[in-house]
Amino acid sequence: MAQPSSVEKLGYKQELKRSLSFWDLLIYGLIFMVPIAPFGIYGDVVTASKGMVALAYLIGMVGMIFTALSYARMSEAFPIAGSVYAYAGKGINPYVGFVAGWSILLDYILIPALLYVVSAQALTGMIPGVPSWIWLVVFILINTIINYFGIEFTAKANIVILIFELIVLALFIVIGIVAIAKGINGAEFSFKPLYDPDYFSMHLVMGAVSIAVLSFLGFDAISTLSEETKGGVKSVGRATIASLVIVGVLFMVQTWVAALIFPDFNSFDDIGTAFYQVADIAGGGWLGNLTAVATAIAWGIADALVAQAAISRVLYSMARDRKLPKGLAKVHPKYKTPYVSTVIVAVISLIVGLAFISNVGVLSSFVNFGALTAFLFLHVSVFVHYILKNKSKDYWNHFILPLIGFIIIGYVWLSLATQAKLLGLSWLAIGVIIAIVLAVRGKETTLEID
């Protein structure tokens, strides 16, 4: 069991409240990944994959499972907040850990803003009289207040929103299957969403996967709550893998149904609202509107809520290690939450959201680069910590599985748009320079374990 002493043995003081069970972590992961995430990016994935949208999500899920296994191994070794920053820092080297943390910051810091922007635009489309920036501010205020008062409050809010998402998803799947059975819009059952020999090529599919992985981002955030779980060191790993598999299957089912209802993937009225158009055909205007509203709530409140909680804990962890201003490590005396980091994340989300409110593409490219780069560091961390440092003979779990994960994620990384890689590498270069400066100045951290 991961008692408070497990954190103290790593040189830290147990400050955050241990109150989360396995089920809280599972719900947290499901909420962060959003069971209906494909609703918002369906058009982009289905067109990029030439209709093989279910295959794109299947490959994405497999790649993320191997990454989840590496998270599980490292969370067992180091049951502390900080995610890949802490794992690479302790598993490899504190300065490598900083660069890895810098990479994941690009994902964590920007993804709340991305979620707010997508949700704001969705509601503005339905209610044109309200500017997008107003919705942006409303979403940020709601989530900041909830996270300020504690992770338990966040967990309770998650349950209500998750149930709503699953109800909407169930309605779409059931109505969609009925529509396919009736042959609405020429729909008929086929395996083309999984494999279409007329269009298939690995390069094409992997290009679609590089977009689809945006739906999976979030399973890794469960590891940031390691210091707040009461279920033991293995509960984080189990919750991570379980939530990933559940959501991956849901992604495949809903996109498969959607692809069968609207097989002509090149004739959507608007790629950005493609899924809502499919829902409209399957069940009528009410279903189309319901899926649009559900997307706004799921992305703008539920997903952004846990995203803000995750990045605030990464900032807390890095500040605690004196890699960021120490003020970010302050914990609220009553609610036991990293309240300063929580507020800072809200301010950053507001600034970034306003800056990119009309350019979602660039923002999402940054997010994907940061996450995938951090995952590559993670897989290497497992190998270095277990095989090189601790001479583990469990080559299957500590070498083969991380290697497979590294290869898959590396392939997806190479399939990212050129712009994403150029912008991302620029961000990474800044992190490397900062790490070098820290090393030259002899800014040691408590990351090393004797």
C-alpha atoms as one frame of an Amber mdcrd trajectory, in Angstrom:
protein
   0.000   0.000   0.000   1.229   3.484  -0.806   1.219   5.070   2.636   2.313
   8.666   3.173   5.724   7.278   4.148   6.259   6.163   0.528   6.423   9.816
  -0.446   8.608  10.704   2.507  11.056   7.949   1.521  11.559   9.794  -1.752
  12.519  12.929   0.138   9.151  14.713   0.159   6.552  15.652   2.743   3.023
  14.278   2.374   1.042  17.513   1.952  -1.768  16.614  -0.454  -4.785  14.804
   0.969  -5.051  11.069   0.175  -8.732  10.642  -0.591  -9.065   9.126  -4.089
 -10.050   5.484  -4.631  -9.435   3.345  -7.721 -12.913   4.265  -8.974 -12.232
   7.985  -8.511  -9.060   7.600 -10.584 -10.916   5.589 -13.240 -13.641   8.231
 -13.531 -10.968  10.948 -13.610  -9.302   9.213 -16.569 -12.584   8.690 -18.406
 -13.571  12.313 -17.899 -10.188  13.609 -19.050 -10.236  11.537 -22.242 -13.948
  12.312 -22.754 -15.942   9.240 -23.891 -17.498  11.397 -26.628 -14.209  13.068
 -27.661 -14.542  11.928 -31.313 -17.681  14.089 -31.608 -15.489  17.183 -31.777
 -12.777  16.007 -34.217 -14.611  13.277 -36.140 -14.574  15.167 -39.433 -10.802
  15.631 -39.396 -10.067  11.986 -38.517 -12.531  10.370 -40.944 -11.363  12.469
 -43.899  -7.671  11.974 -43.118  -8.189   8.203 -42.819 -10.333   7.993 -45.982
 -13.184   6.532 -43.953 -11.061   4.111 -41.875 -11.757   6.078 -38.716 -12.223
   3.013 -36.478  -8.804   1.711 -37.559  -7.199   5.041 -36.668  -8.664   4.836
 -33.177  -7.698   1.171 -32.812  -4.053   1.890 -33.619  -4.139   4.922 -31.354
  -5.518   2.828 -28.493  -2.852   0.137 -28.931  -0.089   2.743 -28.885  -1.536
   4.386 -25.794  -1.884   1.010 -24.008   1.862   0.415 -24.282   2.418   3.945
 -22.996  -0.030   3.287 -20.143   1.968   0.198 -19.189   5.098   2.330 -18.912
   3.187   4.820 -16.745   2.084   1.913 -14.556   5.651   0.676 -14.090   6.978
   4.121 -13.183   4.063   5.024 -10.891   4.801   1.827  -8.929   8.446   2.831
  -8.540   7.735   6.495  -7.797   4.237   7.065  -6.346   4.430  10.865  -6.405
   2.862  13.759  -8.276   4.645  15.101 -11.340   3.843  12.544 -14.063   6.560
  12.098 -16.701   8.603  14.941 -15.174   9.062  12.976 -11.963   9.485   9.622
 -13.726  12.167  10.781 -16.162  13.840  12.841 -13.441  14.151   9.955 -11.042
  14.441   7.198 -13.638  17.110   8.830 -15.809  18.464  12.166 -14.603  16.986
  15.289 -12.950  17.819  17.486 -15.938  16.391  15.005 -18.421  13.362  14.998
 -16.158  13.142  18.757 -16.515  13.160  18.525 -20.319  10.513  15.782 -20.197
   8.439  17.908 -17.846   8.920  20.882 -20.150   7.537  18.771 -23.010   4.461
  17.637 -21.109   3.871  21.233 -20.020   3.216  22.068 -23.653   0.419  19.492
 -23.579  -0.976  20.176 -20.104  -0.786  23.965 -20.133  -2.297  24.368 -23.591
  -4.913  21.618 -23.588  -7.268  23.418 -21.173  -7.161  26.450 -23.472  -7.813
  24.208 -26.485 -10.806  22.640 -24.734 -12.206  26.031 -23.785 -11.818  27.371
 -27.320 -13.530  24.358 -28.958 -16.423  24.547 -26.495 -16.773  28.317 -26.822
 -16.925  28.072 -30.601 -19.523  25.294 -30.424 -21.835  27.371 -28.224 -21.254
  30.512 -30.264 -22.400  28.570 -33.318 -25.650  27.713 -31.532 -26.089  31.129
 -29.879 -24.460  33.673 -32.244 -25.416  36.607 -30.043 -22.905  35.614 -27.354
 -19.226  36.200 -28.275 -16.831  33.269 -27.921 -14.668  35.065 -25.367 -17.587
  35.275 -22.920 -18.070  31.486 -23.008 -14.305  31.135 -22.571 -14.339  33.221
 -19.380 -17.408  31.423 -17.998 -15.855  27.970 -18.451 -12.557  29.051 -16.856
 -14.275  30.581 -13.825 -16.414  27.485 -13.192 -13.486  25.083 -13.368 -11.123
  27.215 -11.304 -13.641  27.492  -8.464 -14.256  23.722  -8.428 -10.537  22.864
  -8.453  -9.764  25.477  -5.793 -12.042  23.802  -3.260 -10.485  20.373  -3.553
  -9.958  17.247  -5.598 -12.851  15.507  -3.829 -15.234  18.164  -5.086 -13.725
  17.688  -8.546 -14.295  13.914  -8.350 -17.964  14.397  -7.403 -18.546  16.829
 -10.247 -16.878  14.352 -12.618 -19.390  11.607 -11.834 -22.410  13.736 -12.771
 -20.879  14.909 -16.049 -19.615  11.434 -16.983 -23.096   9.959 -16.570 -24.517
  12.660 -18.848 -21.880  11.948 -21.524 -22.537   8.199 -21.430 -26.305   8.721
 -21.745 -25.829  10.897 -24.840 -23.355   8.391 -26.285 -25.735   5.473 -25.651
 -28.567   7.363 -27.362 -26.426   8.013 -30.428 -25.190   4.428 -30.697 -28.658
   2.876 -30.298 -30.336   5.328 -32.690 -27.391   4.994 -35.071 -27.609   1.200
 -35.183 -31.344   1.438 -35.860 -30.637   3.906 -38.679 -28.098   1.498 -40.206
 -30.591  -1.378 -39.958 -33.175   0.754 -41.804 -30.645   1.750 -44.463 -31.059
   5.486 -43.802 -28.838   7.588 -46.085 -27.778   4.380 -47.832 -26.223   2.993
 -44.654 -25.303  -0.683 -44.472 -23.010  -2.712 -42.266 -19.426  -3.183 -43.487
 -15.868  -3.416 -42.214 -14.679  -0.431 -44.254 -14.336   1.847 -41.184 -11.794
  -0.699 -39.925 -10.172  -1.628 -43.230 -10.851  -0.426 -46.769  -8.509  -2.026
 -49.339  -9.314   0.703 -51.868  -7.665   3.391 -49.734  -5.459   1.660 -47.191
  -1.830   2.698 -46.743   0.075   2.810 -43.476   1.287   6.349 -44.111  -2.271
   7.561 -44.664  -3.652   5.801 -41.590  -0.822   6.962 -39.324  -1.449  10.515
 -40.458  -5.027  10.097 -39.217  -3.768   8.514 -35.990  -1.641  11.601 -35.329
  -4.938  13.537 -35.182  -6.945  10.860 -33.368  -4.476  10.638 -30.472  -5.819
  13.998 -29.306  -8.871  12.048 -28.099  -6.695   9.797 -25.915  -4.646  12.509
 -24.267  -5.524  12.550 -20.610  -5.070   8.950 -19.496  -1.574   9.936 -18.384
  -2.975  12.655 -16.124  -4.073   9.990 -13.635  -0.422   9.652 -12.614  -0.400
  13.276 -11.435  -2.733  12.238  -8.594  -0.353   9.612  -7.175   0.042  11.527
  -3.917  -3.724  11.793  -3.460  -4.723   8.157  -3.925  -5.501   5.844  -1.026
  -5.534   2.663  -3.090  -1.832   1.836  -3.159   0.893   2.201  -5.770  -0.730
  -0.201  -8.229  -4.119   1.543  -8.261  -2.769   4.341 -10.460  -1.526   1.870
 -13.082  -4.718  -0.212 -13.018  -6.937   2.865 -13.352  -4.802   4.218 -16.202
  -4.996   1.045 -18.293  -8.657   0.357 -17.492  -9.820   3.846 -18.456  -7.782
   3.728 -21.659  -9.259   0.404 -22.801 -12.842   1.426 -21.957 -12.595   4.736
 -23.784 -10.748   3.209 -26.737 -13.549   0.705 -27.329 -16.165   3.463 -27.054
 -14.237   5.574 -29.572 -14.176   2.727 -32.077 -17.875   1.875 -31.688 -19.199
   5.434 -32.064 -16.968   6.317 -35.023 -17.733   2.998 -36.742 -21.472   3.673
 -36.445 -21.026   7.258 -37.669 -18.951   6.158 -40.674 -21.607   3.641 -41.738
 -24.397   6.225 -41.502 -22.438   8.724 -43.635 -20.100   6.699 -45.885 -19.261
   9.577 -48.253 -16.605  11.160 -46.039 -15.809  13.851 -48.606 -19.238  15.508
 -48.674 -19.757  16.956 -45.190 -21.240  20.446 -45.070 -18.578  21.418 -42.521
 -15.786  19.137 -41.288 -15.863  20.827 -37.884 -19.523  19.841 -37.359 -19.405
  16.529 -39.237 -20.484  14.370 -36.308 -23.488  16.548 -35.540 -24.533  16.240
 -39.189 -24.354  12.453 -38.883 -26.406  12.548 -35.675 -28.976  14.757 -37.394
 -29.361  12.213 -40.203 -29.631   9.302 -37.779 -32.122  10.753 -35.284 -33.180
  14.198 -36.378 -32.281  17.743 -35.411 -32.759  17.132 -31.686 -30.035  14.482
 -31.673 -27.705  16.700 -33.669 -28.182  19.554 -31.191 -27.860  17.225 -28.202
 -24.506  15.876 -29.389 -23.281  19.435 -29.996 -24.289  20.584 -26.501 -22.803
  17.446 -24.956 -19.505  18.179 -26.712 -19.443  21.729 -25.347 -20.096  20.551
 -21.782 -17.722  17.584 -21.985 -14.826  19.562 -23.478 -15.358  22.917 -21.797
 -16.235  21.806 -18.266 -15.528  18.114 -17.624 -12.319  17.641 -19.606 -10.956
  21.107 -18.914 -11.758  20.622 -15.218  -9.450  17.644 -14.839  -6.916  19.150
 -17.236  -6.546  22.137 -14.960  -6.228  19.849 -11.929  -3.498  17.829 -13.677
  -1.294  20.709 -14.810  -1.597  22.479 -11.454  -0.070  19.377  -9.843   2.751
  19.196 -12.388   3.579  22.851 -11.642   3.349  22.075  -7.921   5.784  19.170
  -8.312   8.306  21.133 -10.391   8.128  24.128  -8.021   8.613  21.833  -5.043
  11.834  20.671  -6.713  12.884  24.324  -7.183  12.688  24.089 -10.977   9.890
  26.700 -11.056   9.061  29.621  -8.699   8.481  28.247  -5.176   5.171  30.095
  -4.892   3.641  27.509  -7.231   4.217  24.836  -4.571   1.946  26.506  -2.015
  -0.829  24.254  -0.670  -4.099  25.662   0.658  -4.165  25.202   4.468  -7.815
  24.114   4.523  -8.568  22.455   1.180  -5.090  20.901   0.740  -4.906  21.832
  -2.928  -2.095  23.548  -4.900  -4.237  26.686  -5.149  -1.587  29.066  -6.516
  -0.794  26.722  -9.414  -4.519  26.269 -10.026  -5.063  30.015 -10.398  -1.960
  30.405 -12.584  -3.249  27.705 -14.953  -6.559  29.598 -15.206  -4.776  32.829
 -16.134  -2.624  31.074 -18.741  -5.698  29.359 -20.213  -7.445  32.706 -20.541
  -4.498  34.357 -22.288  -3.815  31.420 -24.635  -7.524  30.903 -25.296  -8.029
  34.526 -26.334  -4.909  34.396 -28.515  -5.944  31.213 -30.365  -9.715  31.550
 -30.276  -9.830  31.603 -34.070  -6.925  29.237 -34.738  -7.632  25.848 -33.168
  -5.389  23.992 -35.629  -2.129  25.536 -34.443  -3.096  25.071 -30.794  -3.945
  21.373 -31.219  -0.648  20.802 -33.054   1.289  22.124 -30.072  -0.672  19.902
 -27.706  -0.020  16.697 -29.663   3.698  17.398 -30.000   4.121  17.966 -26.278
   2.300  14.810 -25.277   3.959  12.462 -27.770   7.448  13.798 -26.998   6.868
  13.272 -23.274   5.686   9.710 -23.951   8.969   8.960 -25.730  10.871  10.135
 -22.634   8.639   7.938 -20.484   9.417   4.727 -22.371  13.140   5.419 -22.141
  12.739   6.071 -18.396  11.380   2.573 -17.797  14.372   0.987 -19.542  16.969
   3.149 -17.810  15.496   2.865 -14.309  14.753  -0.846 -14.274  17.268  -2.405
 -16.668  20.313  -0.136 -16.477  20.112   1.174 -12.913  18.445  -1.701 -11.058
  19.628  -4.604 -13.263  16.103  -6.000 -13.689  15.825  -9.360 -15.460  12.163
  -8.781 -16.328  12.974  -7.936 -19.927   9.362  -8.328 -21.078   7.939  -5.570
 -18.851  11.016  -3.398 -18.598  12.461  -3.589 -22.115  10.252  -5.242 -24.767
   6.962  -3.510 -23.913   8.531  -0.025 -23.518  10.429  -0.567 -26.795   7.221
  -1.423 -28.665   5.561   1.620 -27.145   8.501   3.828 -28.152   8.376   2.581
 -31.756   4.607   3.119 -32.109   4.638   6.570 -30.518   7.735   7.451 -32.541
   5.922   6.532 -35.754   2.947   8.689 -34.793   5.325  11.522 -33.826   6.934
  11.392 -37.265   3.451  11.566 -38.816   2.693  14.904 -37.153   2.321  17.914
 -39.407   5.602  19.699 -40.210   4.352  22.884 -38.569   3.651  21.026 -35.339
   7.162  19.587 -35.257   8.830  22.922 -35.999   6.884  24.785 -33.336   7.262
  21.924 -30.866  10.999  21.554 -31.377  11.387  25.298 -30.770   9.632  24.883
 -27.420  11.775  21.830 -26.623  14.954  23.753 -27.471  14.027  26.413 -24.909
  13.595  23.691 -22.290  16.997  22.185 -23.133  18.662  25.603 -22.809  17.053
  26.162 -19.405  18.164  22.684 -18.285  21.747  23.430 -19.381  21.706  26.730
 -17.489  20.444  24.945 -14.363  23.185  22.326 -14.699  25.953  24.894 -15.243
  24.789  26.895 -12.223  24.755  23.719 -10.168  21.061  23.929  -9.362  20.699
  20.443  -7.924  17.294  19.033  -7.073  16.025  16.340  -4.746  15.252  14.090
  -7.705  18.219  11.791  -7.286  17.772   8.783  -4.986  20.715   7.204  -3.239
